[in-house]
Amino acid sequence: MDQQEQDPNKKDFGVKGDKEFDQVLNKARNWQSKYTNSQDIPDSEIPESIDYRNMDGYDFTSYFRDQGKCGSCYTISMTQVMEARIKLKYGKQPPMLSPQMLMTCNYMNEGCDGGWPHFNVFMAENGHLVSEDCAPYIHRTKGDDCKNYQQCKPVAKVKKSYFVGGGWGNTSEKRMMKEILRNGPINGDFQAPSMFSIYKEGIFSEKGLIDIHKQS
């Protein structure tokens, strides 16, 4: 599995005795310490921008994965969100979590043929997650078997899962912003039309799709 190249400008995360890191961690946890619920954050406290990839030189996000020729975005995104939230909550670098075990073992989804991240969360809430070291990503699920990972030790689990806004489709930009501020990155879905497969850059919009169809 590919990992992001080490940025020489990024500082080591969670090193014991790093007083500068402790200050940045407290800054990142500001909304956790002030509010019990993310939606209690006043609109006036929403900053113009926040970048968990670089908070005063410290990266609170996770490793970049290359999903390869496997429709695993719904699982890779979920494990990366989990890792980032663990970093924010505990102030430590967690082990890489395995998307492979989830795709192979979770009968509620369709492996490399796609699925829903919240079904993976249900499994992590009622079961557990294992490390990438024990269950490495192999870019496929065909020929793989859940029993291959039965000896892997649990390394994380979800305490409580929920939809931002309380239900499917019942969120807003501000609700998502507040959730991210207090608890870290969130998992989202969008319906990708077939033309999205040739997208490379720029703004991809429904209006743009209509214009493209008119020209064809």
MDAnalysis code that builds the backbone (N, CA, C; Angstrom):
import MDAnalysis as mda
import numpy as np

u = mda.Universe.empty(648, n_residues=216, atom_resindex=np.repeat(np.arange(216), 3), trajectory=True)
u.add_TopologyAttr("name", ["N", "CA", "C"] * 216)
u.add_TopologyAttr("resid", np.arange(1, 217))
u.add_TopologyAttr("resname", ["MET", "ASP", "GLN", "GLN", "GLU", "GLN", "ASP", "PRO", "ASN", "LYS", "LYS", "ASP", "PHE", "GLY", "VAL", "LYS", "GLY", "ASP", "LYS", "GLU", "PHE", "ASP", "GLN", "VAL", "LEU", "ASN", "LYS", "ALA", "ARG", "ASN", "TRP", "GLN", "SER", "LYS", "TYR", "THR", "ASN", "SER", "GLN", "ASP", "ILE", "PRO", "ASP", "SER", "GLU", "ILE", "PRO", "GLU", "SER", "ILE", "ASP", "TYR", "ARG", "ASN", "MET", "ASP", "GLY", "TYR", "ASP", "PHE", "THR", "SER", "TYR", "PHE", "ARG", "ASP", "GLN", "GLY", "LYS", "CYS", "GLY", "SER", "CYS", "TYR", "THR", "ILE", "SER", "MET", "THR", "GLN", "VAL", "MET", "GLU", "ALA", "ARG", "ILE", "LYS", "LEU", "LYS", "TYR", "GLY", "LYS", "GLN", "PRO", "PRO", "MET", "LEU", "SER", "PRO", "GLN", "MET", "LEU", "MET", "THR", "CYS", "ASN", "TYR", "MET", "ASN", "GLU", "GLY", "CYS", "ASP", "GLY", "GLY", "TRP", "PRO", "HIS", "PHE", "ASN", "VAL", "PHE", "MET", "ALA", "GLU", "ASN", "GLY", "HIS", "LEU", "VAL", "SER", "GLU", "ASP", "CYS", "ALA", "PRO", "TYR", "ILE", "HIS", "ARG", "THR", "LYS", "GLY", "ASP", "ASP", "CYS", "LYS", "ASN", "TYR", "GLN", "GLN", "CYS", "LYS", "PRO", "VAL", "ALA", "LYS", "VAL", "LYS", "LYS", "SER", "TYR", "PHE", "VAL", "GLY", "GLY", "GLY", "TRP", "GLY", "ASN", "THR", "SER", "GLU", "LYS", "ARG", "MET", "MET", "LYS", "GLU", "ILE", "LEU", "ARG", "ASN", "GLY", "PRO", "ILE", "ASN", "GLY", "ASP", "PHE", "GLN", "ALA", "PRO", "SER", "MET", "PHE", "SER", "ILE", "TYR", "LYS", "GLU", "GLY", "ILE", "PHE", "SER", "GLU", "LYS", "GLY", "LEU", "ILE", "ASP", "ILE", "HIS", "LYS", "GLN", "SER"])
u.atoms.positions = np.array([
    [0.839, -1.184, 0.000],
    [0.000, 0.000, 0.000],
    [0.880, 1.241, 0.000],
    [0.526, 2.174, -0.870],
    [1.324, 3.370, -0.981],
    [1.075, 4.296, 0.207],
    [2.133, 4.924, 0.687],
    [2.016, 5.928, 1.718],
    [2.501, 7.249, 1.146],
    [2.007, 8.339, 1.728],
    [2.426, 9.644, 1.261],
    [3.909, 9.851, 1.554],
    [4.596, 10.563, 0.651],
    [6.004, 10.844, 0.871],
    [6.150, 11.785, 2.064],
    [7.202, 11.580, 2.796],
    [7.444, 12.393, 3.979],
    [7.791, 13.819, 3.577],
    [7.005, 14.768, 4.026],
    [7.240, 16.178, 3.759],
    [8.309, 16.663, 4.730],
    [9.429, 17.168, 4.210],
    [10.503, 17.612, 5.108],
    [10.091, 18.762, 6.008],
    [8.995, 19.464, 5.636],
    [8.536, 20.586, 6.444],
    [7.573, 20.149, 7.548],
    [7.137, 18.901, 7.511],
    [6.227, 18.399, 8.530],
    [7.033, 17.912, 9.737],
    [6.478, 18.130, 10.905],
    [7.151, 17.762, 12.145],
    [6.655, 16.402, 12.624],
    [7.498, 15.700, 13.357],
    [7.122, 14.389, 13.893],
    [5.916, 14.535, 14.806],
    [4.949, 13.647, 14.617],
    [3.679, 13.753, 15.325],
    [3.714, 12.990, 16.644],
    [3.299, 13.647, 17.708],
    [3.080, 12.969, 18.984],
    [4.327, 12.522, 19.715],
    [5.447, 13.170, 19.471],
    [6.679, 12.798, 20.161],
    [6.599, 13.225, 21.629],
    [6.866, 12.288, 22.512],
    [6.809, 12.560, 23.945],
    [7.821, 13.641, 24.319],
    [7.346, 14.632, 25.058],
    [8.224, 15.704, 25.489],
    [8.291, 16.882, 24.534],
    [7.573, 16.798, 23.404],
    [7.554, 17.893, 22.432],
    [6.532, 18.931, 22.911],
    [7.002, 19.966, 23.561],
    [6.115, 20.975, 24.137],
    [5.374, 21.753, 23.056],
    [6.024, 21.963, 21.923],
    [5.360, 22.667, 20.827],
    [4.181, 21.849, 20.311],
    [4.379, 20.526, 20.213],
    [3.285, 19.661, 19.770],
    [2.132, 19.702, 20.754],
    [2.449, 19.691, 22.048],
    [1.407, 19.734, 23.066],
    [0.555, 20.993, 22.917],
    [1.182, 22.102, 22.589],
    [0.451, 23.351, 22.397],
    [-0.450, 23.280, 21.171],
    [0.063, 22.701, 20.095],
    [-0.727, 22.576, 18.869],
    [-1.874, 21.594, 19.072],
    [-1.621, 20.521, 19.810],
    [-2.673, 19.544, 20.097],
    [-3.807, 20.190, 20.884],
    [-3.469, 20.999, 21.870],
    [-4.489, 21.706, 22.635],
    [-5.276, 22.667, 21.746],
    [-4.577, 23.273, 20.807],
    [-5.233, 24.168, 19.851],
    [-6.208, 23.392, 18.967],
    [-5.768, 22.223, 18.500],
    [-6.621, 21.401, 17.638],
    [-7.826, 20.866, 18.406],
    [-7.656, 20.645, 19.711],
    [-8.740, 20.117, 20.546],
    [-9.585, 21.213, 21.183],
    [-9.393, 22.428, 20.759],
    [-10.079, 23.570, 21.366],
    [-11.581, 23.363, 21.474],
    [-12.191, 22.893, 20.379],
    [-13.645, 22.752, 20.376],
    [-14.092, 21.511, 21.156],
    [-13.222, 20.502, 21.253],
    [-13.543, 19.342, 22.086],
    [-13.616, 19.737, 23.552],
    [-12.703, 20.595, 23.971],
    [-12.642, 20.986, 25.380],
    [-13.765, 21.946, 25.761],
    [-14.275, 22.689, 24.790],
    [-15.285, 23.702, 25.089],
    [-16.716, 23.207, 24.935],
    [-16.930, 22.225, 24.046],
    [-18.293, 21.815, 23.727],
    [-18.452, 20.297, 23.783],
    [-19.532, 19.855, 24.416],
    [-19.829, 18.428, 24.510],
    [-20.315, 17.881, 23.189],
    [-21.032, 18.702, 22.437],
    [-21.591, 18.307, 21.152],
    [-21.128, 19.269, 20.075],
    [-20.794, 18.734, 18.916],
    [-20.282, 19.590, 17.846],
    [-21.282, 20.655, 17.424],
    [-22.573, 20.340, 17.483],
    [-23.578, 21.297, 17.025],
    [-23.832, 22.414, 18.029],
    [-23.189, 22.342, 19.197],
    [-23.266, 23.431, 20.168],
    [-22.301, 24.567, 19.817],
    [-21.393, 24.320, 18.876],
    [-20.427, 25.349, 18.488],
    [-21.171, 26.502, 17.796],
    [-21.025, 27.731, 18.282],
    [-21.697, 28.874, 17.639],
    [-21.153, 29.104, 16.228],
    [-22.009, 29.580, 15.347],
    [-21.581, 29.880, 13.978],
    [-20.412, 30.864, 13.978],
    [-20.395, 31.752, 14.964],
    [-19.353, 32.781, 15.022],
    [-17.965, 32.199, 15.281],
    [-17.893, 30.958, 15.761],
    [-16.596, 30.343, 16.046],
    [-16.071, 29.502, 14.884],
    [-16.834, 29.415, 13.815],
    [-16.358, 28.677, 12.649],
    [-15.276, 29.509, 11.971],
    [-14.041, 29.008, 11.889],
    [-12.958, 29.796, 11.285],
    [-13.100, 29.885, 9.774],
    [-12.392, 30.823, 9.193],
    [-12.397, 30.977, 7.737],
    [-11.882, 29.719, 7.067],
    [-10.905, 29.083, 7.681],
    [-10.364, 27.836, 7.135],
    [-9.656, 27.065, 8.244],
    [-9.547, 25.759, 8.040],
    [-8.763, 24.906, 8.932],
    [-8.212, 23.769, 8.091],
    [-6.964, 23.441, 8.300],
    [-6.315, 22.403, 7.504],
    [-5.624, 21.428, 8.446],
    [-6.257, 20.279, 8.657],
    [-5.682, 19.285, 9.563],
    [-4.393, 18.671, 9.013],
    [-4.131, 18.884, 7.735],
    [-2.893, 18.361, 7.155],
    [-1.673, 19.140, 7.631],
    [-1.916, 20.371, 8.049],
    [-0.796, 21.206, 8.479],
    [-1.285, 22.189, 9.539],
    [-1.185, 21.771, 10.777],
    [-1.513, 22.665, 11.882],
    [-0.206, 23.047, 12.558],
    [0.293, 24.204, 12.171],
    [1.593, 24.687, 12.667],
    [2.687, 23.640, 12.430],
    [2.612, 22.959, 11.288],
    [3.649, 22.003, 10.904],
    [3.345, 20.560, 11.238],
    [2.261, 20.301, 11.972],
    [1.907, 18.931, 12.361],
    [0.716, 18.430, 11.532],
    [0.824, 17.209, 11.072],
    [-0.196, 16.611, 10.218],
    [-1.131, 15.731, 11.052],
    [-2.390, 16.144, 11.150],
    [-3.385, 15.387, 11.919],
    [-4.194, 14.441, 11.023],
    [-3.810, 14.329, 9.769],
    [-4.505, 13.408, 8.881],
    [-3.718, 12.111, 8.769],
    [-4.100, 11.276, 7.804],
    [-3.538, 9.937, 7.715],
    [-2.768, 9.750, 6.420],
    [-2.234, 8.540, 6.240],
    [-1.483, 8.203, 5.046],
    [-2.385, 8.149, 3.819],
    [-1.839, 8.544, 2.699],
    [-2.552, 8.437, 1.430],
    [-2.462, 7.014, 0.916],
    [-3.595, 6.473, 0.471],
    [-3.603, 5.139, -0.112],
    [-3.929, 5.196, -1.604],
    [-3.357, 4.317, -2.353],
    [-3.711, 4.120, -3.749],
    [-4.636, 2.909, -3.806],
    [-5.903, 3.124, -4.159],
    [-6.866, 2.023, -4.136],
    [-6.679, 1.052, -5.289],
    [-5.890, 1.441, -6.309],
    [-5.649, 0.542, -7.428],
    [-6.926, 0.267, -8.207],
    [-6.986, -0.854, -8.880],
    [-8.152, -1.200, -9.706],
    [-9.187, -1.947, -8.873],
    [-9.601, -1.300, -7.805],
    [-10.556, -1.900, -6.869],
    [-11.470, -0.795, -6.375],
    [-12.774, -1.024, -6.433],
    [-13.739, -0.020, -5.988],
    [-13.834, 0.055, -4.486],
    [-12.752, 0.438, -3.858],
    [-12.647, 0.398, -2.392],
    [-12.646, 1.768, -1.742],
    [-12.996, 2.819, -2.489],
    [-12.921, 4.166, -1.927],
    [-13.757, 4.297, -0.663],
    [-14.880, 3.607, -0.605],
    [-15.776, 3.699, 0.553],
    [-15.163, 3.112, 1.818],
    [-14.201, 2.204, 1.648],
    [-13.527, 1.607, 2.801],
    [-12.231, 2.329, 3.124],
    [-11.456, 2.668, 2.111],
    [-10.200, 3.391, 2.344],
    [-10.482, 4.737, 3.008],
    [-11.514, 5.438, 2.541],
    [-11.835, 6.725, 3.155],
    [-12.242, 6.554, 4.617],
    [-12.970, 5.481, 4.906],
    [-13.418, 5.248, 6.281],
    [-12.236, 4.983, 7.212],
    [-11.283, 4.151, 6.777],
    [-10.139, 3.858, 7.640],
    [-9.266, 5.095, 7.831],
    [-9.157, 5.935, 6.804],
    [-8.343, 7.139, 6.945],
    [-9.011, 8.157, 7.865],
    [-10.324, 8.247, 7.811],
    [-11.045, 9.106, 8.743],
    [-10.846, 8.605, 10.176],
    [-10.928, 7.294, 10.351],
    [-10.714, 6.712, 11.673],
    [-9.323, 7.053, 12.211],
    [-8.305, 6.889, 11.380],
    [-6.934, 7.168, 11.814],
    [-6.768, 8.623, 12.213],
    [-7.353, 9.536, 11.417],
    [-7.238, 10.963, 11.709],
    [-7.942, 11.317, 13.017],
    [-9.091, 10.714, 13.251],
    [-9.824, 10.997, 14.487],
    [-9.088, 10.437, 15.707],
    [-8.449, 9.310, 15.539],
    [-7.650, 8.750, 16.630],
    [-6.481, 9.677, 16.958],
    [-5.849, 10.227, 15.925],
    [-4.735, 11.151, 16.141],
    [-5.197, 12.379, 16.920],
    [-6.356, 12.889, 16.559],
    [-6.870, 14.079, 17.234],
    [-7.274, 13.765, 18.677],
    [-7.901, 12.620, 18.888],
    [-8.397, 12.280, 20.224],
    [-7.286, 11.937, 21.190],
    [-6.301, 11.145, 20.720],
    [-5.274, 10.643, 21.637],
    [-3.924, 11.351, 21.496],
    [-3.753, 12.124, 20.434],
    [-2.486, 12.814, 20.247],
    [-1.329, 11.880, 19.965],
    [-1.628, 10.738, 19.357],
    [-0.599, 9.760, 19.039],
    [-0.776, 9.251, 17.609],
    [0.297, 8.786, 17.025],
    [0.248, 8.198, 15.692],
    [-0.283, 6.769, 15.798],
    [-1.486, 6.491, 15.277],
    [-2.030, 5.135, 15.386],
    [-1.443, 4.221, 14.320],
    [-1.599, 2.906, 14.474],
    [-1.200, 2.003, 13.397],
    [-2.107, 2.212, 12.194],
    [-1.614, 1.930, 11.008],
    [-2.467, 2.000, 9.827],
    [-3.552, 0.933, 9.962],
    [-4.790, 1.316, 9.728],
    [-5.905, 0.388, 9.831],
    [-6.138, -0.312, 8.495],
    [-6.570, -1.539, 8.552],
    [-6.694, -2.364, 7.353],
    [-8.042, -2.202, 6.664],
    [-8.075, -1.691, 5.431],
    [-9.307, -1.724, 4.654],
    [-9.573, -3.124, 4.093],
    [-8.520, -3.910, 3.916],
    [-8.668, -5.236, 3.316],
    [-9.563, -6.142, 4.162],
    [-9.338, -6.172, 5.460],
    [-10.149, -7.021, 6.322],
    [-11.616, -6.616, 6.262],
    [-11.877, -5.303, 6.259],
    [-13.257, -4.838, 6.186],
    [-13.917, -5.276, 4.883],
    [-13.227, -5.097, 3.766],
    [-13.824, -5.439, 2.472],
    [-14.074, -6.937, 2.344],
    [-13.165, -7.734, 2.863],
    [-13.293, -9.184, 2.734],
    [-14.308, -9.759, 3.719],
    [-14.366, -9.200, 4.919],
    [-15.189, -9.790, 5.982],
    [-16.586, -9.191, 6.110],
    [-16.783, -7.980, 5.618],
    [-18.066, -7.321, 5.832],
    [-19.070, -7.722, 4.749],
    [-19.966, -8.635, 5.083],
    [-20.938, -9.154, 4.115],
    [-21.977, -8.111, 3.709],
    [-22.063, -6.993, 4.442],
    [-23.036, -5.953, 4.107],
    [-22.611, -5.135, 2.891],
    [-21.339, -5.206, 2.510],
    [-20.832, -4.488, 1.341],
    [-20.408, -5.470, 0.251],
    [-19.894, -4.917, -0.856],
    [-19.598, -5.738, -2.032],
    [-18.114, -5.754, -2.402],
    [-17.245, -5.621, -1.403],
    [-15.811, -5.711, -1.669],
    [-15.325, -4.677, -2.659],
    [-14.639, -5.133, -3.699],
    [-14.112, -4.227, -4.721],
    [-15.193, -3.730, -5.675],
    [-16.405, -4.214, -5.500],
    [-17.519, -3.743, -6.328],
    [-18.292, -2.622, -5.663],
    [-17.770, -2.088, -4.567],
    [-18.370, -0.924, -3.930],
    [-19.145, -1.248, -2.671],
    [-19.642, -0.196, -2.043],
    [-20.383, -0.356, -0.805],
    [-20.600, 0.978, -0.120],
    [-20.945, 0.912, 1.155],
    [-21.259, 2.107, 1.934],
    [-20.351, 2.177, 3.162],
    [-19.738, 3.347, 3.394],
    [-18.841, 3.463, 4.547],
    [-19.540, 3.243, 5.879],
    [-20.839, 3.605, 5.980],
    [-21.499, 3.439, 7.283],
    [-21.711, 1.961, 7.621],
    [-21.750, 1.090, 6.614],
    [-21.812, -0.339, 6.932],
    [-20.477, -0.820, 7.506],
    [-19.384, -0.230, 7.033],
    [-18.088, -0.547, 7.628],
    [-18.019, -0.040, 9.070],
    [-18.607, 1.132, 9.295],
    [-18.625, 1.684, 10.647],
    [-19.443, 0.796, 11.576],
    [-20.572, 0.264, 11.064],
    [-21.375, -0.647, 11.887],
    [-20.544, -1.855, 12.316],
    [-19.741, -2.368, 11.386],
    [-18.900, -3.517, 11.705],
    [-17.834, -3.140, 12.729],
    [-17.253, -1.953, 12.564],
    [-16.223, -1.506, 13.502],
    [-16.811, -1.176, 14.866],
    [-18.089, -0.849, 14.895],
    [-18.762, -0.539, 16.156],
    [-19.131, -1.816, 16.905],
    [-19.555, -2.808, 16.166],
    [-19.978, -4.069, 16.785],
    [-18.872, -5.118, 16.812],
    [-17.782, -4.834, 16.122],
    [-16.634, -5.726, 16.121],
    [-15.377, -4.932, 16.398],
    [-14.452, -4.918, 15.435],
    [-13.208, -4.186, 15.637],
    [-12.497, -3.996, 14.299],
    [-11.418, -3.243, 14.340],
    [-10.544, -3.039, 13.187],
    [-9.181, -3.637, 13.495],
    [-8.480, -4.052, 12.449],
    [-7.145, -4.629, 12.613],
    [-6.138, -3.785, 11.843],
    [-4.877, -4.081, 12.031],
    [-3.823, -3.255, 11.437],
    [-3.526, -3.660, 10.000],
    [-2.990, -2.710, 9.267],
    [-2.538, -2.954, 7.895],
    [-1.396, -3.967, 7.881],
    [-0.571, -3.949, 8.911],
    [0.539, -4.900, 8.974],
    [0.042, -6.339, 8.985],
    [-1.068, -6.579, 9.682],
    [-1.593, -7.938, 9.790],
    [-2.468, -8.304, 8.598],
    [-3.162, -7.307, 8.036],
    [-4.068, -7.560, 6.917],
    [-3.786, -6.563, 5.799],
    [-2.688, -6.765, 5.060],
    [-2.278, -5.799, 4.037],
    [-3.256, -5.707, 2.875],
    [-3.341, -4.521, 2.320],
    [-4.222, -4.263, 1.177],
    [-3.660, -4.933, -0.072],
    [-4.504, -5.710, -0.775],
    [-4.035, -6.458, -1.947],
    [-4.764, -6.054, -3.230],
    [-5.534, -4.956, -3.179],
    [-6.193, -4.398, -4.369],
    [-7.260, -5.321, -4.959],
    [-7.733, -6.281, -4.205],
    [-8.782, -7.190, -4.704],
    [-9.418, -7.901, -3.515],
    [-10.597, -8.470, -3.747],
    [-11.237, -9.314, -2.747],
    [-11.493, -10.723, -3.300],
    [-11.475, -10.849, -4.608],
    [-11.680, -12.159, -5.214],
    [-10.553, -13.109, -4.797],
    [-10.929, -14.253, -4.290],
    [-9.944, -15.230, -3.848],
    [-9.484, -15.022, -2.420],
    [-9.898, -13.913, -1.812],
    [-9.523, -13.654, -0.415],
    [-10.605, -14.219, 0.499],
    [-10.259, -14.526, 1.727],
    [-11.199, -15.139, 2.667],
    [-11.046, -14.504, 4.037],
    [-12.153, -14.287, 4.710],
    [-12.124, -13.635, 6.021],
    [-11.288, -14.408, 7.040],
    [-11.234, -15.718, 6.899],
    [-10.474, -16.529, 7.852],
    [-8.980, -16.224, 7.790],
    [-8.532, -15.577, 6.697],
    [-7.119, -15.203, 6.592],
    [-6.720, -14.193, 7.667],
    [-7.709, -13.549, 8.285],
    [-7.418, -12.473, 9.230],
    [-7.924, -12.781, 10.633],
    [-8.275, -14.036, 10.881],
    [-8.832, -14.369, 12.178],
    [-7.811, -14.291, 13.308],
    [-6.533, -14.330, 12.969],
    [-5.499, -14.219, 13.997],
    [-5.069, -12.780, 14.257],
    [-5.593, -11.840, 13.476],
    [-5.219, -10.431, 13.648],
    [-5.832, -9.876, 14.927],
    [-5.030, -9.185, 15.696],
    [-5.503, -8.621, 16.954],
    [-6.250, -7.308, 16.713],
    [-7.297, -7.050, 17.496],
    [-7.996, -5.767, 17.393],
    [-7.062, -4.620, 17.768],
    [-7.120, -3.544, 16.993],
    [-6.307, -2.370, 17.318],
    [-7.163, -1.116, 17.507],
    [-8.424, -1.176, 17.073],
    [-9.317, -0.022, 17.241],
    [-10.759, -0.473, 17.030],
    [-11.688, 0.340, 17.508],
    [-13.101, 0.100, 17.254],
    [-13.842, 1.428, 17.341],
    [-15.055, 1.442, 16.873],
    [-15.892, 2.637, 16.920],
    [-16.790, 2.539, 18.145],
    [-16.780, 3.589, 18.960],
    [-17.628, 3.593, 20.156],
    [-19.072, 3.880, 19.797],
    [-19.287, 4.868, 18.929],
    [-20.641, 5.231, 18.536],
    [-20.625, 5.801, 17.127],
    [-21.490, 5.321, 16.280],
    [-21.595, 5.844, 14.914],
    [-22.862, 6.682, 14.779],
    [-22.842, 7.636, 13.870],
    [-23.999, 8.513, 13.694],
    [-23.877, 9.262, 12.374],
    [-25.010, 9.729, 11.877],
    [-25.039, 10.609, 10.724],
    [-24.959, 12.048, 11.213],
    [-24.149, 12.849, 10.563],
    [-24.108, 14.270, 10.893],
    [-25.453, 14.878, 10.487],
    [-26.166, 15.415, 11.451],
    [-27.505, 15.922, 11.189],
    [-28.578, 14.973, 11.666],
    [-28.198, 13.758, 12.058],
    [-29.140, 12.827, 12.640],
    [-29.728, 11.810, 11.701],
    [-29.618, 12.027, 10.397],
    [-30.178, 11.070, 9.450],
    [-29.628, 11.298, 8.057],
    [-29.817, 10.299, 7.205],
    [-29.289, 10.359, 5.840],
    [-29.863, 11.570, 5.106],
    [-28.971, 12.430, 4.574],
    [-29.398, 13.596, 3.808],
    [-29.892, 14.752, 4.635],
    [-29.724, 14.692, 5.960],
    [-30.265, 15.729, 6.826],
    [-29.159, 16.589, 7.424],
    [-28.141, 16.839, 6.632],
    [-27.042, 17.657, 7.145],
    [-26.973, 18.970, 6.368],
    [-25.985, 19.773, 6.688],
    [-25.764, 21.054, 6.014],
    [-24.276, 21.357, 6.063],
    [-23.865, 22.364, 5.325],
    [-22.450, 22.726, 5.324],
    [-21.979, 23.112, 6.721],
    [-22.780, 23.890, 7.424],
    [-22.376, 24.333, 8.762],
    [-22.322, 23.168, 9.745],
    [-23.258, 22.241, 9.635],
    [-23.226, 21.078, 10.508],
    [-21.964, 20.256, 10.273],
    [-21.603, 20.099, 9.012],
    [-20.384, 19.351, 8.690],
    [-19.152, 20.089, 9.187],
    [-19.131, 21.411, 9.025],
    [-18.005, 22.208, 9.505],
    [-17.805, 22.031, 11.010],
    [-18.904, 22.097, 11.753],
    [-18.819, 21.994, 13.209],
    [-18.384, 20.597, 13.647],
    [-18.857, 19.581, 12.936],
    [-18.442, 18.217, 13.246],
    [-16.942, 18.051, 13.019],
    [-16.450, 18.594, 11.932],
    [-15.022, 18.508, 11.614],
    [-14.197, 19.265, 12.657],
    [-14.668, 20.432, 13.064],
    [-13.942, 21.234, 14.046],
    [-13.765, 20.485, 15.359],
    [-14.835, 19.849, 15.835],
    [-14.758, 19.211, 17.143],
    [-14.164, 17.811, 17.099],
    [-14.524, 17.036, 16.094],
    [-14.185, 15.606, 16.105],
    [-13.235, 15.150, 15.015],
    [-12.932, 16.019, 14.063],
    [-12.013, 15.643, 13.004],
    [-12.720, 15.335, 11.691],
    [-11.980, 14.862, 10.704],
    [-12.537, 14.592, 9.373],
    [-13.762, 13.687, 9.410],
    [-14.622, 13.852, 8.416],
    [-15.831, 13.051, 8.313],
    [-15.837, 12.283, 6.996],
    [-16.672, 11.269, 6.947],
    [-16.823, 10.457, 5.740],
    [-18.062, 10.920, 4.981],
    [-17.930, 11.131, 3.688],
    [-19.062, 11.569, 2.877],
    [-19.173, 10.750, 1.606],
    [-20.349, 10.752, 1.017],
    [-20.599, 10.049, -0.240],
    [-21.180, 11.013, -1.258],
    [-20.947, 10.742, -2.515],
    [-21.668, 11.463, -3.563],
    [-21.890, 10.519, -4.735],
    [-22.958, 10.788, -5.473],
    [-23.321, 9.947, -6.610],
    [-22.501, 10.382, -7.814],
    [-21.596, 9.539, -8.255],
    [-20.720, 9.886, -9.372],
    [-21.308, 9.365, -10.686],
    [-21.616, 10.252, -11.647],
    [-22.100, 9.786, -12.953],
    [-20.982, 9.099, -13.727],
    [-21.337, 8.391, -14.766],
    [-20.343, 7.626, -15.523],
    [-19.253, 8.518, -16.095],
    [-19.602, 9.765, -16.436],
    [-18.610, 10.663, -17.020],
    [-17.518, 11.037, -16.028],
    [-17.778, 10.830, -14.760],
    [-16.771, 11.151, -13.742],
    [-15.519, 10.300, -13.913],
    [-15.644, 9.172, -14.597],
    [-14.493, 8.279, -14.781],
    [-13.404, 8.908, -15.637],
    [-13.741, 9.942, -16.432],
    [-12.727, 10.595, -17.277],
    [-12.324, 11.961, -16.717],
    [-12.829, 12.301, -15.530],
    [-12.504, 13.590, -14.914],
    [-11.029, 13.644, -14.536],
    [-10.381, 14.785, -14.791],
    [-8.975, 14.969, -14.435],
    [-8.749, 16.192, -13.565],
    [-9.408, 17.318, -13.899],
    [-9.165, 18.524, -13.122],
    [-10.287, 19.530, -13.351],
    [-10.308, 20.580, -12.522],
    [-11.313, 21.623, -12.661],
    [-12.555, 21.342, -11.852],
    [-13.588, 22.180, -12.055],
    [-14.851, 22.044, -11.327],
    [-15.795, 21.165, -12.123],
    [-16.249, 20.120, -11.507],
    [-17.144, 19.153, -12.155],
    [-18.551, 19.397, -11.620],
    [-19.456, 19.870, -12.471],
    [-20.784, 20.237, -12.012],
    [-21.865, 19.619, -12.882],
    [-23.058, 19.600, -12.330],
    [-24.197, 19.081, -13.093],
    [-24.436, 19.937, -14.331],
    [-24.269, 21.236, -14.189],
    [-24.438, 22.120, -15.327],
    [-23.411, 21.814, -16.407],
    [-22.183, 21.526, -15.980],
    [-21.145, 21.181, -16.940],
    [-21.466, 19.911, -17.699],
    [-22.059, 18.968, -16.998],
    [-22.442, 17.713, -17.649],
    [-23.487, 17.939, -18.717],
    [-24.453, 18.810, -18.416],
    [-25.501, 19.106, -19.379],
    [-24.907, 19.746, -20.628],
    [-23.988, 20.688, -20.428],
    [-23.346, 21.356, -21.565],
    [-22.559, 20.366, -22.419],
    [-21.872, 19.433, -21.774],
    [-21.088, 18.425, -22.508],
    [-22.004, 17.548, -23.344],
    [-23.133, 17.143, -22.789],
    [-24.069, 16.297, -23.524],
    [-24.634, 17.038, -24.743],
    [-24.867, 18.350, -24.588],
    [-25.412, 19.130, -25.696],
    [-24.436, 19.198, -26.860],
    [-23.146, 19.167, -26.546],
    [-22.120, 19.271, -27.587],
    [-21.890, 17.948, -28.292],
    [-22.313, 16.839, -27.689],
    [-22.043, 15.535, -28.263],
    [-23.100, 15.142, -29.297],
])
